Amino acid sequence: MATVTLGTTGHTSLTALKFLPGYGSGMAAADIATIANSIKNDQQNTNPIFPQAFSANGLLYVPNRGVLTMLPGDYVAVDETGWPILVSKLAAAGTSYVHT
């Protein structure tokens, strides 16, 4: 097995949100809901929303995989299939990622 490169075929932009801990911290409730309602259960044919996957509590529940702790400044993105992607603050500040 060898490492590979991974990217999108069309340099697709993902819906993302910069994580700031706690409610009222700068993340709008509507933005939290957008991310939370975009994360899907990849192990079910209908891909329903994975309840409570994302909130302002600092935990990202990766469907059927486990829990990741988010730190202030990290970005959470969701791809077109509903899969969550956590990008660290340091990585997001580098030249590999572009965000608005």
C-alpha positions in Angstrom: 0.0 0.0 0.0 1.3 3.4 -0.9 0.2 6.9 -0.1 -1.9 8.8 -2.7 -2.9 12.4 -3.3 -6.6 13.2 -2.7 -8.5 16.2 -4.0 -11.7 17.0 -5.8 -12.0 16.7 -9.6 -13.4 20.2 -9.9 -11.7 22.0 -7.0 -15.1 22.0 -5.4 -15.8 24.4 -2.6 -17.3 22.9 0.5 -19.7 24.4 3.0 -17.7 25.2 6.1 -17.8 27.1 9.4 -15.0 28.4 11.6 -15.5 26.9 15.0 -15.7 29.3 17.9 -16.6 27.6 21.2 -19.9 28.3 23.0 -23.2 29.8 21.9 -23.0 33.5 21.2 -19.3 33.3 20.3 -19.7 34.5 16.8 -21.1 31.5 15.1 -24.7 32.3 14.1 -27.4 29.7 15.1 -28.4 29.5 11.4 -24.8 28.7 10.4 -24.5 26.0 13.1 -27.8 24.5 11.9 -26.6 24.6 8.3 -23.6 22.4 9.1 -25.5 20.2 11.6 -28.2 19.5 9.0 -25.7 18.7 6.3 -23.9 15.9 8.1 -25.4 12.5 7.0 -25.2 8.9 8.1 -23.1 7.2 5.5 -24.1 3.7 6.6 -27.8 4.0 5.7 -29.1 3.9 2.1 -31.2 7.0 2.6 -28.4 9.0 4.2 -30.5 10.7 6.8 -29.2 13.6 9.0 -26.9 12.3 11.8 -28.5 13.9 14.8 -26.4 16.1 17.1 -23.3 15.7 14.9 -22.3 19.4 15.2 -23.0 22.1 17.7 -21.2 24.8 19.6 -20.2 22.4 22.4 -16.8 21.7 20.8 -17.4 18.1 19.8 -17.8 16.8 16.2 -19.5 13.4 16.0 -18.3 11.7 12.8 -21.0 9.3 11.8 -20.3 5.7 12.8 -16.7 6.5 13.5 -16.3 8.5 16.8 -15.9 11.9 18.3 -13.4 14.6 17.5 -12.7 17.6 19.8 -12.7 20.9 17.9 -10.5 23.8 19.0 -11.1 27.5 18.5 -10.3 28.5 14.9 -10.7 25.0 13.4 -12.9 24.7 10.4 -15.6 22.1 9.9 -16.6 21.5 6.3 -19.2 19.1 4.8 -18.9 17.6 1.3 -21.7 16.9 -1.1 -22.4 13.5 0.4 -22.8 14.8 3.9 -19.3 13.8 5.2 -17.8 16.1 7.8 -14.2 17.3 7.4 -12.3 18.8 10.3 -9.4 21.2 9.3 -7.2 22.5 12.1 -6.7 26.2 12.6 -3.0 25.9 11.7 -3.8 23.9 8.5 -6.5 26.4 7.5 -4.1 29.3 7.9 -1.6 27.7 5.5 -1.5 28.0 1.7 -3.3 24.7 1.0 -6.7 26.0 2.0 -8.7 28.9 0.8 -11.7 30.2 2.8 -13.8 33.3 2.9 
